[in-house]
Amino acid sequence: MDYLLTEEQKMLKEMVAKFAREEIGPVARENQEKGIFPAAIIKKAGELGLMGIAYPPEYGGAGMDYVSYMIAVEEISRYCASTGVIVSAHSSLAIDPIFRFGNEEQKKKYLPDLCSGRKIGCFALTEPGAGSDAGSTKTTAKLVGDKWILNGTKHFITNGAEADIAIIFASTDLAQKTKGISAFIVEKGTPCFNVGKHEKKLGINSTSTTELIFEECTIPKENLLGDLNKGFKVAMTTLDGGRLGICAQALGIARASIEDSIKYAKEREQFGQPIAGFQAIQWMIADMCTEYEAAWLLGYRGSLMKDKGLPYAKEAAMAKLKASEVASFCASKAIQIHGGYGYVKEFDVERYLRDAKITEIYEGTNEIMRMVVSSFALK
Ligand SMILES: Cc1cc2nc3c(=O)[nH]c(=O)nc-3n(C[C@H](O)[C@H](O)[C@H](O)COP(=O)(O)OP(=O)(O)OC[C@H]3O[C@@H](n4cnc5c(N)ncnc54)[C@H](O)[C@@H]3O)c2cc1C
């Protein structure tokens, strides 16, 4: 579907594909098995302009569009879904809210380091008791003089261990629930702000997923991001863009599953012929390709709408819903096509299935995506 892309987007795709194939692919399996955060790759991604693709050069970004950003996340995730989500959480969830809701001083202070990848960002909304129901946030922020005092625990935070800049959502008026939540920028090293438990996971094992703990943590008054008590809108708007990033991550996993399956089906012989000659295998591959292209088009539409400044919450939810289920479907079929070899770690396809599952859960579970889509359909 490259015919839908501009010349600039095609060039970017080629550049990122080469980087991913030559530098990310060769270390992906070992990094995932050992749970190593790919720091050198992220540094190089920053040098290539991939950590702030969709943001203006005046803030250190590459000045491209969201379609380009999705292309890059897909190409990276084709070889390593962990690296894909590290880039996606950093860009869509940490840079984007500062770019969209920050004042000029905040943008100038934080964006150049984030867009260049010199600093890593994270987004902390989820708490042990506030997952899908993010409005039940129990973390609090209280203004005392010219400082905010934060108390509470966030959990399951991607890039939590590495992040230099964290976007934190806290209640500034508990009684008002979603209308009493505000967003804050918290810097690593702030006293009484600590990284807690590191989760052990089914997949995306090169990423850190951690608690962030605030115990009477004091930050300057000017670190409020956006308007007081309007943080829930910051979170929801940010997640719309984030869902397109997860769609791209899922597309990368689906494509990896398809490409590896086609290669294997042509090489593996049973009953005296390549298994690609069997209709059962051909049909699985046909279904995988069809589902992938349908998901890609939904993702492309969502990012195009975002680039055009159109409302795209429904389209982002549809794209994430479809692409995540397609990733799991394609990864499962890839294992089937590989037979027993698909189930063992000699091939990458078992990792694709483990990585795919999370795309159905984070940045809003697929049940929540269906609620979003149906709320538009039934309006
Ligand atoms: C690896 C990983 C990385 C993550 N990274 C981040 C991050 O960077 N930042 C961040 O803030 N969070 C992050 N999360 C949290 C993630 O977004 C939440 O786990 C997710 O939103 C679901 O919340 P929960 O786990 O509390 O599940 P719950 O909300 O408890 O849901 C449990 C089940 O109930 C269903 N359910 C809940 N409510 C409804 C409803 N109203 N109708 C129908 N079904 C419903 C859900 O769909 C799900 O099937 C991450 C999670 C993981 C596992």
The ligand as a Gaussian input file, in Angstrom:
#p B3LYP/6-31G(d) Opt

LIG

0 1
 C        2.955000      -4.140000      29.964000
 C        2.038000      -3.030000      30.345000
 C        2.410000      -1.720000      30.065000
 C        1.564000      -0.663000      30.438000
 N        1.982000       0.645000      30.250000
 C        1.247000       1.653000      30.799000
 C        1.750000       3.007000      30.793000
 O        2.813000       3.303000      30.238000
 N        1.012000       3.968000      31.420000
 C       -0.176000       3.701000      32.037000
 O       -0.772000       4.613000      32.589000
 N       -0.679000       2.425000      32.051000
 C       -0.001000       1.405000      31.457000
 N       -0.478000       0.114000      31.500000
 C       -1.767000      -0.134000      32.104000
 C       -2.858000      -0.546000      31.112000
 O       -3.253000       0.548000      30.334000
 C       -3.988000      -1.171000      31.929000
 O       -3.513000      -2.423000      32.379000
 C       -5.259000      -1.325000      31.133000
 O       -5.822000      -0.059000      30.835000
 C       -6.308000      -2.179000      31.868000
 O       -6.441000      -1.825000      33.199000
 P       -6.372000      -2.978000      34.324000
 O       -5.134000      -3.743000      34.074000
 O       -6.538000      -2.358000      35.641000
 O       -7.600000      -3.914000      33.982000
 P       -9.129000      -3.717000      34.459000
 O       -9.557000      -2.327000      34.141000
 O       -9.268000      -4.196000      35.847000
 O       -9.881000      -4.696000      33.479000
 C      -10.023000      -6.094000      33.718000
 C      -10.967000      -6.641000      32.654000
 O      -12.270000      -6.034000      32.805000
 C      -12.654000      -5.418000      31.606000
 N      -13.428000      -4.218000      31.888000
 C      -13.120000      -3.209000      32.750000
 N      -14.079000      -2.278000      32.715000
 C      -15.000000      -2.693000      31.822000
 C      -16.227000      -2.158000      31.334000
 N      -16.705000      -0.968000      31.759000
 N      -16.910000      -2.861000      30.401000
 C      -16.442000      -4.050000      29.949000
 N      -15.301000      -4.603000      30.369000
 C      -14.575000      -3.931000      31.293000
 C      -11.339000      -5.093000      30.890000
 O      -11.519000      -4.912000      29.496000
 C      -10.537000      -6.335000      31.239000
 O      -10.887000      -7.379000      30.370000
 C        0.327000      -0.939000      31.075000
 C       -0.038000      -2.274000      31.315000
 C        0.795000      -3.294000      30.989000
 C        0.395000      -4.708000      31.324000

